[in-house]
Amino acid sequence: MSPLSPQTCRLAPETLSALRGKWGDRLVCDAPLSGFTRLAIGGPARLLFVAESESDLLDIYRDILAHKLPYFLLGEGSNVLVADEGLEGIVIVNRYAFPPRIEGTIVTAAGGANWHELVVTCTRAGLLGLEFGAGIPGTVGGAVYGNAGAFGQAIGDRTLSVRLVNRAGQIEERPRQAMGFAYRASGLKATGEIVLAATLQLQRGDAAAGLAALEETLRLRAEKHPPPQVRTAGSYFKNVLPVSSAPRRQAAGYFLEQVGGKQLAVGDAAMYEKHANILVNRGRATARDVLALTGELSRRVRDRFGIDLEAEVIYLCQERMHHP
């Protein structure tokens, strides 16, 4: 990555001058986003800013509003596929974190905090209710954004409120009922508002029992998920609404396996050998490879089962950038 340069940044000179004067070398131009996603795929962000505090997030968002810049917020990039062409505008990487604040059974965690570490910390303290999320990669803010979950539970079920930077550039404490939580979604996907922190309601319980449940969750994940060193976006498609008498959503992996998902690859993009819905980058996969692979899988499932699969992984292209 190189410091901001008027020769490479396609911004109005007055915008570039104002941003450089304020942020200096903290604002980076033409930063390859492959280094900021777990898939290790993607072209450069025209501008990239790593936020380390609440004031960073508030101030950079106000700059986005003032200069009308397209933007997107990344946590650990665990559920994102970035376009090969890169992105015009600014990508903010949220690294704002603080130790969880615990008041009785209520826990407040920073948006940039690691989600799995929060789960472990709470469980060890005998605050239970998040064990379902053990091993899910990403940040707390990312978990809220996508309503991360497993085993029929999700973070939205435990959320009391979210502290965020709203579309007006103001800090707001928004109650759960106004967050628009749904299966693998929240209203943030439409608004692009920035999560500063989330306040969760947990319950007192036996720490040893909670840790045992947490370890069981990790064991179950390890049976089907790649080891940490593998470049992966995790489950690519959302589970599907029941097509039979099943009471809950049915695993997309079942349908993908029936159409040869475990054996299919395009370039270095492939589905994991132990799970037909987990996408991996074997080395030098591109976003085009991934889209070709998942497009073929979607076609096969549609042709055989009449089901239209919906991607859980966000394809971050220019059209998906948020606009103030």
N, C-alpha and C positions, 0 to 999 in steps of 0.2 A: 504494500500500500504506500502511496505517496501523498505528501501534504497537498493541500488545496492548490490548484494551479489554474489560472485563467485560460491556459492553452488547451486544457483537457476538459474542463467543466463547461457544459452547454447551458449556462445560466446567463441571465441578463447581467452585464458588468456591475450594475449598481447593487443587485442582489448578492452577487459573489463578494463584492467589496464589503458589504454590510455583514455578511456571515463570517467572513474571514476576520474582520476587525473584532468581532465578538468572541469567536471560538478558537481562532488560530489553528494550530495543528491538531486539535481535537476533532475537527471536522475533516474527514478524509475523502479524497476524490477517487473515483474509479476503483473501488475496493471489491476484490473478488468475493462473492458471497458463498462460494463453495466452502470457505473456511468458517462459515457461520451457520452451517446446516449439518445435521447428522448424516444426510445422504452424501455430503461433499460434492454437490452438483450445483451449478448455477453461474451465470455471468456476473459482471460487476454492478454494484450500485453506483450511480453517478455521485451521490454523496452518502457517507456513512458516519453515524455518530454513536458512540458508546456512552450511554447515560449511567452515571454512578450514584446519583442522588435524586431525591424527589424534586429538588429545584432544577436539576438538569432536565428532567422530563417535562416539567412545567414550562421552563424557559424555551426549550427547543420546540415544543408544540406551539407556543405563542409565535415563534419565528416562522413556523410552517404556516400558521394562519396569516401572518403579516405579509408573507411573500407568496402565498397561495401555491405551496409546493406539494406535489403528490408525495405520499409517504406510506410507510408500512412499519410496524413494530415487530421485532423478533425477540424471542427469549433465547432458548437453546436450539432453535431451529429443528425441533424433533418431528414436526408434522408438516413440513414444508418442502416443496419442490420448486426451485427457482429456475426461471426461464434461462436458456442458454444465452439469449441476447442481452441479458441484464436489465436494469431498471433505471429509468429516468426519475429524478426526484431524490428523496432522502429515505434511507433505511435507518431506523433507530434500533439499537441493540440494548435491551433493558438489563442492566447489571445492578440495579438498585436493590440492595438486600440489607436486612438487619435481623438479629436473632428474634425468633418468635416471641411475641408479647402474650403472656398467659395471665388471664384474670378468671380464676375459677375454672369453668369448663369452656370459656370463650378464648379463642386463639386468633391473634392477628398476625399475618405473615406478609412480607413484602412481595410485590409483583415479580421482582427479579430473583427471588429466592428459589433454590432448587426444590422441586416438588417432593422427590423421594426423601430428601433429607428432612423435610418438614414432617412427612409421615412417620419416619423413624423417631424423630425427636418427640413428637406428641405421644406415640405409642409407649416409648420408654417412660414417659411421665405419667402413664396410666390414663391418658386422654384418648379415648377410643372413638372409632368411627371413620378413620381414613385408611384402615389396613387394606381395603380393596385396591387402593392406588399404589401400593408398594411396587417399585420397579418401573413405574410409568415415567419415561424420560421427559424432561422439560421443566419449565418454571411454574411458579404459582400463577402468575399472570397468564401464561399460556394455557394452563389448566382451566382457568376461569373462562378465557376466550372461547375455548372449544368444549367447555363443560366435560372435561376429561373424566372417564369412568371405566369401570370393569365390573363383571359379575353382577350386573343389574343395578349398580350404584354409581353415583357421580358426585363431583364436587359441589354442583348446584344444590344437591340435597342437604349439604352441610353449611351452606353459605348463609350468613345473616345479612351482610352488606359488603359492598365493594367501594373502596375509596379510589376515585379515578379523576383524570383530567378530561372534562367533557368537551363537547364540540365548540363551546364558547371560550375555551382556554381557561376555565375555572375549575378549582378543585371541588368535587362533589362526593358526598357519601350517599350511595344509592342502595336502597334496600333490595333484598333478594327478589321480591315480587316484581320489581321493575327491570330486572336483568335479562328477561327474555330467555331463560334457560330452556333448552330442549335437548333432544338426543344429539350429542356431540356438537352442540351449538349454543350460542348466546347472542343477545342483541349486539354485542360488540363486533361481530363479524360484519354487520351492516354499518355501524357508526364509526368504527375505527378509534374509539376512545381508549385512553391509555390507563391500564390498571396500575395504580400505585401500591395498593395493598388489599387483602381480602380478610374479612373477619368471619370466622367459622365457629359454629356451635358443635361441640363434641360432648362426650359423656364420660363420667368417671367409670373406671373399670379396673380389672386386674391386669397390671402391666405384663406379667408373665404370659397370661392367656392371650393378650393382644399381640405380643411379640411372636408367640407360636403361630397365630393366625397370619401375621405378616410374613413369617418365614414360609408358611405353606403357600401363600400367594406367590412369593418369589420362586418357590420350587415349581409351581404350576407354569409360571411364565418361562422358566428356564427349559422346560420340556419342549416348548414349541417356538420360543423366540431365539434369535441369534445371540451369541455372546456379545459383550459390550464393545469389543473392538471392531465388529462388523458394521459397515456403513449401511444404515437402514432407516427408513421412515416409519417402520412399524406397520400396522395394518393399513393397507392402502384404501380399501373400500369400507364403507359403513355396513354394518349388519343390516339385514333386510327385514321388512315387515313380514309377519307370518304369512306363509303361502299355504299353510295347512292348519291343523288344529293346535299348533304350538302356541303357548300362551305368551311367549316373548319373541323378540326379534330372533331370526335365525342367522347363524354364522355365515357370512359371505364366503368364508374359506371352504365351506362344504360344497357350495355350488362351483367355486373356482377349481377345486380339486377334481370334480366330476368332468371338467372340460380340459383337463391336462395342465392345470396351472403350475404344478410343481415342476414340470418338465420344460416350461416355456421360458425363453430368454430372447432379448433383442440386444445385440452388442453385449455390454457388461451389465445391463439391467436384467434382473431375474427375480423370480419368486423363490423364497427360501425353501430349501428342500424338506423342511419339517412342517411348513405352514404355507398353504397356497395363497394366503392373503397378505403375506409379509414381503414387502419389496426390499431388495438389497442391491447395492452397487458393488459389483465384483472387482471394480478397479477404476475404469475410465468411462463409466456410463455417463451419458448426456441426458438432458431433459427430453430431448427428442426420442432417445431410446426408451425412456420410461413411458412417455405418452404412447409410443407405438405398441409397447408391450401391454400396457393396461387397456388401451383401446381394443386390441385383439381379444383380450380376455373378456372385456365387456361385451363384445360382439358375440363371442361363443356362448356366454351365459344367456344373453338375450335370445339367441337363436334356439337354444336347447330348452330353456326354462320359461321364456317370456318375461324375464326379470330385468329391469334396468338398474344396474348397480350405480351407486352414487359414491363419488370419491370422498374419503375422509381427509386425505392429505390435500393441503391447499396448493394448487398450482399457482405460484406467485409470478404472474406476468404483468405487463404494464396495465392491462385492463383491470387487474385485481388490486392495484394500488388505491389507497384511500385518498380522497380529495377534501380539502377544508371547505 
